Each structure stands twice: as structure tokens, then as C-alpha cells.
Amino acid sequence: MSDAAPKEAYTRPEVLRMLGITERQLTGWEQHDLISKKKEFAFSDLIALKALMKLRESKIPPKKIRAALEAVRQKVGGISDPLTELKILSDGKTIRVEVSGQQMEPLSGQLLFNFDQAELKRLLAFPGATKKKEKEKEELAQKESAEFWFQKGLELEQTGAPVHQAILAYERAAQLDPLSAGALVNLGTIYFSGREWAKAENCYKTALEIDPDYALAHFNIANLYDERGDYGKATNHYLAAVALNPSYADAYYNLALLYQGNGQVMEAVRHWRSYLKLDPSSAWSAIARRELEKLKKSTVLDGKSSRTPSLLR
């Protein structure tokens, strides 16, 4: 990253790699009308995609997200794109929207935690209730501050700001919220780009301690080990990434390259095929087909095709 002027638009491949999502996932959101289909994306589109990623992590179905967004447009005046104009939250399978400092259930339009005066007096009558409320309020404010610094770090990266500014923003987010695995992964990726392997590894490992099921963290630390020549660890983490997210095309691609480089032809073929099922039409898929064809030809020449005919066809 450098001091270049802020970008006005990002291509699809840039967006996929910056956010760690697949073409299939992006296309799915477009098909469900959660985001407009386009070849180039503005920064506001990245914010919308981040919101969709969080809802996806909570396993909210696309139909439910679309229904909630349509309800918000109907019930809240002047809102055309809730994903970029409002704060979208999820609590388990429930979607909540923050409007003017209050949380709303979008389908019913009901404000949440809207106690009347009698209920407030009853709550405050319990010993320690006030302190508990204050503590919860402080914790919420701290999490919101951590989210602000996380988004700030993302914005600084996207606009080509000096790298140390993004590092400070992500570090601040991680300090405010020690469970912010996302901030640690992004911080690790900055160190990875600067070839500061030890710092990057520490960030990725800490993120995985916080969230062992974070597929992107597994993918990124696998890239690190791959770059350093530790192919055993790289393979294990790529496999963990696809186990957690079977649609992780980039992980299949890198696995295929690793197995091919290590002479494990059958595994390479299997993962090239898995990749091509997820990404059949990009420039990367052309490379994958070329490598797959090379493996088929080399295996036939070596006289090995008779052992595994179904896999090589």
C-alpha cells in the first residue's frame, strides 16, 4: 500500500480478495437482490457486503435478510439502502436495525427494549441494577468503539492511506474488543504483505484462538505457511478452511497447487475439480483447466491412468 489517491471503484476480483468471499457467494447475494449486480463497486458497496458477511456468519437465510430490508424501506422514511445507511445487527436468528439510537425489529416495526416507566422503576429497585446497567452500557459503548476503529482500518486500507495508520486502527479495535478476530486477521494480512512473518503468524494464531471456526483466518495462515515453505501446516489450514466453508474456491485452488507441487496428482486433480465447480468462468478458472489438463496428459504418459480412470476422465 502507498500514498496513492483514494480509489473510486473496485473490480469484482479486488472485492472478492479484499473481503475473502467467493464469486459464488457474491453472485448468490446478487440473485437474491441483496446487492445490485455490477462489475465495479464503490466503497459504500463494500460496507453493504461487510454487513451481509456478518448476517451470513449468523446463518441468517438470504430470503429473511431480503424481507427485513424491504420492511425497513417501507417503515423508515428516506432509507433506500439499509445495508449502507443503517446499522444492521443480528441476535441468533433475529435481525435488528438501529434507527435513531433505538433498535427495531424490522418486520413488525416494534422498538426493542422500550420499557415503560413502571417497568424501569421495577428494574431499578433491585440492588445493583443501576451498576449492572452502567456496566452493560460501558461494554456496549466499547464494542461500538471497537467496531468504529475496525471500519476505520478497513477504510484506510481501501483508500490507500499510509500503512501505519491502518495498523493503528486495527490495533485500537483489538484493544477495545479482545474478541475482535476480524481486526487481528486484517492486521495479520498487513504484516503478511510487509513480509513480517512472525507478527502476521501471531495475529492469525490469536484470531484462531478466539474463533477456531474462522475460515478466513485458516486460509490466511495457510497462505503464510505456504509462502514460508511449511507445506504441511499450509495444507492442514487450507483443508480446515474448506471444511468450514465448502464454497471457499480460493482454498481449493491453493490446495490443488500444493498437491500438484508435491507430486500428489490424484489430490491435485480432485481439488482442481472442486475449484472449477465453484468458479467455472473466471480468468483463474482458465489456469485451473490448463493445469488439470497437464496433469491428465502427464498421468497418461506415465501409464497411471488405468489405476484411477474415473478421476482423470
C-alpha positions, 0 to 999 in steps of 0.5 A: 500500500502507498500514498496513492489517491483514494480509489473510486471503484473496485473490480469484482476480483479486488472485492472478492480478495479484499473481503475473502468471499467467493464469486459464488457467494457474491453472485448468490447475494446478487440473485437474491437482490441483496446487492445490485449486480455490477462489475465495479463497486464503490466503497459504500458497496463494500460496507453493504457486503461487510454487513451481509458477511456478518448476517451470513456468519449468523446463518441468517437465510438470504430470503429473511435478510431480503424481507427485513430490508424491504420492511425497513424501506417501507417503515423508515422514511428516506432509507433506500439502502439499509445495508449502507445507511443503517446499522444492521445487527443480528441476535441468533436468528433475529435481525435488528436495525438501529434507527435513531439510537433505538433498535427495531425489529424490522418486520413488525416495526416494534422498538426493542427494549422500550420499557415503560416507566413502571417497568424501569422503576421495577428494574431499578429497585433491585440492588445493583441494577443501576451498576449492572446497567452502567456496566452493560452500557460501558461494554456496549459503548466499547464494542461500538468503539471497537467496531468504529476503529475496525471500519476505520482500518478497513477504510484506510486500507481501501483508500490507500492511506499510509500503512501505519495508520491502518495498523493503528486502527486495527490495533485500537479495535483489538484493544477495545474488543479482545474478541475482535478476530476480524481486526487481528486477521486484517492486521495479520494480512498487513504484516503478511504483505510487509513480509513480517512473518512472525507478527502476521503468524501471531495475529492469525494464531490469536484470531484462531484462538478466539474463533477456531471456526474462522475460515478466513483466518485458516486460509490466511495462515495457510497462505503464510505457511505456504509462502514460508515453505511449511507445506504441511501446516499450509495444507492442514489450514487450507483443508480446515478452511474448506471444511468450514466453508465448502464454497471457499474456491480460493482454498481449493485452488491453493490446495490443488497447487500444493498437491500438484507441487508435491507430486500428489496428482490424484489430490491435485486433480480432485481439488482442481475439480472442486475449484472449477465447480465453484468458479467455472468462468473466471480468468483463474478458472482458465489456469485451473483447466490448463493445469488439470489438463497437464496433469491428465496428459502427464498421468497418461504418459506415465501409464497411471491412468488405468489405476484411477480412470474415473478421476482423470476422465 
